[in-house]
Amino acid sequence: MSRNRGSPFMPENQRAEASPMTTISRMVHLVSRPDGWPAPDDFAFVDIALPSTGRGQVLVENLYLSVDPYMREQMDGGWPLNAPLEGRSIGRVLASRDARLAEGDLVFHRSGWCSHAVLGAEDASLLPEHAGISSSAYLSALGGTGLSAYVGLSKIAKLQPLETVFISAAAGGVGTMAGQIAQLLGASSVIGSAGSAEKVRRLVGKLGFTSAFNYRDGNIAAQLRAAAPAGIDVYLDNVGGEHLEAAIGSLRDRGRVAWCGAIAQYNGTIPPPAPRNLFDVVGKSLRIEGFLVRDYRHLQPELEALLVPHIRSGRIKLEETITVGFDNIVTAFIGMLRGENVGKAIVQVC
């Protein structure tokens, strides 16, 4: 696991007055719509006095927060301005007025981008007790990241043993898990693309990818053909654009694409002209299917049953870049969009 010391950027404070019994939550608000790449000035740090914990509610102190590519899309209109943001979070219950949760319980919830939250107990899920598994894993391998990889390969693309898989953004959170899960599912060859030579070496040397290439080194389609001269069977797409065009060109007849994300089109940029070979979908009888992981949360126990033994044994590596300090969450988010992380990007609050 790699750790990131964070950034010297210190946000402007807006202090709340509170009595000694009041819990102050430090929150991040979106104060302007990003024009292209997000900038620190698009966000504001606000200290807010939380209401008392009411019946059926819990007070949670956040420990780990997830920063994810989908959040960039939400900033274009999905999230309101000058209001608390959301995101996957792991926290500890400080006070509970519901029998389902007790003080000290570790929970998963979606009130991210803040240090503390008052939640309805139904909105906080008790973390399973798996000995030897770190709580941050429930934002990476055992969280939405791992579930996205698992659903894309096993349910959408229906990967079969001895098939060849190509994964874009393979050094990111979903990509690092997808490469490892593909190996568990019996893929004969796992190919990844990444944005640096160091990441390429890590994919092959540490995570067991058969091969990988740096998409910045030249034509993506040519590099993919060189890596898989006989073609590929499955493509897990986290990027879109030229990566999708290259994959369509290399897919064998009746190949499958599980479309998870399109980071090439985030940050308000003009959509890329690729893919320009969509008619090959007809000629090769290909299938392209997009999916949202939120529709597959019922598969969480299945994911844990598959991965927990292999995490314990060390076969599955928890690739996490952890930025320490809540005041560095904006820096961590922007860095993740720019590919500065390896594996899942996580912020450790304390």
N, C-alpha and C positions, 0 to 999 in steps of 0.2 A: 504494500500500500504506500503510495507516495503522499507527502504532505506539502501543502503550499502555505508559506508564511503569510500570504496575503499582500495587500497593497497599502502604501502610506496614505491613500485617499481617506480623508476624514470628513464625513458629511456634516452638514449644518444641523444643529440640535434645536428642537422645539420642546422645551421642558414643560412638564405638567406638574401642577401643585397637588400634593397628596398627603393624607394623614398617615401615621406610622402603620396602620392596619390595611392600607390600600396597596394593591399590587400595580406597579407601573409596567406597562408593556412597551418595549421599544419596537416600533413598526416602520415599515417602508411603504410609502405611498408613491404611486406614479403621478407625477404632476404635469407632464406634457407628453404628447405622442411622439415617439422617436421618428426622426426623419432619416431613414436609412439605419445605420448602426446606432444602437442605444448609447447614450452618453451619461456620465454621472449626474449632470444637471437635469436629466429627465426624472430623477427620483428625489425624494425628500425623506429624511429620517425624522420620525415624530414620536414623542413620548406621551403615552395616553394612560390615564388612570382607568383600570378595568372595573366594571361593576362587581358587586359582591356575587359570590357563587350562589345561585339559586337552587331550588329543588330540582333534581334531575340533571344537574350540571356538574362539571368538574373544572378545576383550575389546573392548567397544564403549563409546565415550564419546558420550553423546547430545547432539545439537545442537538439534533441534526436536522438540517433543512436541505431540500433538493432544489437545484437549479437545472432547468431543462430547456431544450430548444423550443418546445411548444409555447413557452411563456412569451417568446418574442412575438408570435402571431397574436396572442391575446392583447398585447400592448397597442395593436393597431385599432382596437375598438371593442374587443371582448371584455376588457377590464375597465371599470370606471376610473376617472381621474380623482385624485385626492381622497382615496379610500383604501382600506387594507387590501393587500394582494393575497393570492392564494398559492398553495403549493404543498407538495407532499412533505410531511414532517414526522419526526419521532420525538416524543416528549415524555416527561415524567409527571405523574399526577401529584400535585402538591396538596390539593384539597378536593374532597368528593362529597356530593350530596346525592349520590345514587348508589344503590347496593351493587350494581354491576362492576364498579371500579373502586379500588381502594387507594389510599395514599401510597405512593411509591411504585405503583404499577407503571410499566412502560407501555405507551400507546402509539398507534399510528393515526394521523388525522391530516386534514388538508388546510389547516390555518397556518400557512407558512409565512415567510417574510416578517416574522415578529418573534419577540423573545418569550412572550407568555400569551396565553389565550384562555378565555372562558368558553367552554363548549357544552353543548348538549351531550350527555353520555352516549347517546346513540351515534354521535358523530366521531367518537374516538374508539378505535378497535384495539383491544388488548393484544399485545404482541405474543405470538406463540413462544413457548419455552423450548428452545433447542439448545442443549448444552454445547458450549464451544463456538457458538455463532454470535458475532458482534451485532449490536443493535443497528449499526450503520448499514449492515447487509440488507435490512428491510427497506432501504432506499435504493440499493444496487441490485445484487444478484437475486434477492428474494423480494424485491419491490417491483414497481412498475417497469423498471428497466429490464430486469430479467424476464418478467412476464411478457413484455413486448417481444423480446427475442424468441421466447418459447412459443407463444401464440403464432407469430409470423412463420416460424419454420414448421411447427408440427400441425397446426390447425388450418392455416391459410395455404401455405405452399405444400403441405403434406409431404415433407421431405422423407425419402425412402433410403434405406441402407444402400451404400455404394454409389450414391449420386454425388455430383459435383455442385458445390455451393459457392456463390460469389456474394460478398457482403461489402457494401460501401460504408464510409465513415467507420471503418472497422476498429479504430482505436478509441472510439467514443464509448459511452455507457452501454447502449444497446448493442453496438458492434462487437465489443469484447465479450459480452455474454453470448451473442449469437454464434460467434466462432467456436466457443467452447461447447455450447449446447449442440451444435451441428456435429461435433465429434462424438458426443454421447449418443446421438441418434444414428450414428453409423455412416456418416458421409465419408466417401472415399477421398475427397479432396475439398479443402476449405481455402478459398482465396479471398484476400481482403485488400481494400484500398485505404490509404491513409495519407496524411499531409506532410510527412517528413520521413527522412531516412531512419531517424531514431525510432519513430513509431513502427515503421516497417520491420525493423530488427526485433522490436519487442513482440510484435504479433507472431513472428515465426519462432523466435528464440524462447519466449516465455509462455505464450498462450497456445502453441501447437498448431498454428495455421500452416497449411502445406506450403503456401507462398503468399507474398504480398507485394504491392508496388506503391510507389509514391505518385499520386495522380498529378502532382505538379511537374513531374519529370518529362511529360510529353503527352501525346495523344492517348486518351484513356482507352479507346477501343483497341488500339494496337497493343497496348500493354496487357489488356485483358486477353486478347487472342494469344499473345505469347505465353501467358500464364496458363491458359486452358485451350490449347490448340484443337482439342477434340470437342470443345464447346462446354456449356454449363447446363445444368438441369433446373437450378433454383437460384433466384436472385432476391436477397433481402435488401430493399431499397430504403436508405435513410437520407438520400440526397436529391434524387430526381435529376433533371437536366441531362448533361452529357453522360453521366453514369448510367442513367436509365437507357439512353440511346445505345451505349456500348453493350449493356447487358442484353437488350433485345437482339442486337446483332450476333451475340455469342450463344444465345439460348438455342438448345436443340428443339426439334419438333416436340410439341406438347410440354414445353417448359413452363415454369410458373414463376410469377413475380409476386412477392408479398410486400406491399408498399406501406411502409411505416412512417416515413417522413420525407420532407423535401427541403432540406436546409439550404439548398442552392437558391431557393426563391424567397427566403426570409429577408429581413432587414429592409423591406420596401424596395428591393431592387426589381428591375424589369425582368419578368419571367424569361428564362433562357430560351433560345429558339429550339433547342433539342427537347424531346426526341423527334427526329425528322424521319424516322423509319417505322412509324406506327403501323403501316400496312403489313409489315412482317408479322404482326400479331395475328393477322388473318392467314397469311401464307404458311406460317409454322403452327397454326392452331395453339397459340400461346394463351395463357390466362394471366391477367393482371388484376389483383384484388387488393384494395386498400382496407385498413382496419383501424379501429380505435381500441386501445387496450382496456378502456373503461367498460367495454362491453363484455369483457372476459374475466372479470374479477372473481367469478365463481370457480375459476381454475387455479386459484391461489394454493389450495391444498395439494393439487396435482404437481404444481411447480415445486413446492417444498419437498414433497415425497421424492421427486427426481433429484433435486440439487443438494439437499442437506447432507446426505451421506458423502457426496463427492466434495463438498466444501470442507467437511471434517477431515477427509482423507488427504486433502490438498490437491486433488485432481482439478477442481474448479478453483480458479484464482479470483479473489475479490479485488478487482481493479477499481480503485477509488482514489480520486484526487481530493483531499480534504483541505479546505481553506479554514483557518482558525480565526474566530472572532466575528460576531454578528455584523460589526461595522464594515466588514469586508464583503458582504453579500453582493453588493452591486458589482464590485470588481470581479468577484468569482463568476457572476452571471455573464458579464461581458467577455471575460476570458474564455468561458466555455463556448460561447458563440464563435470565438475566433480560433477555437481548437487548441487552446493552451492546456487542456486537461488530457489525461489518459484515463480511460474508464469513466466511471460515474463521477460527476462533479457534485460535491457535497460541502455544505458549510457547517462547521462545528460551532455552535452558538457560544459556548462558554470559553 
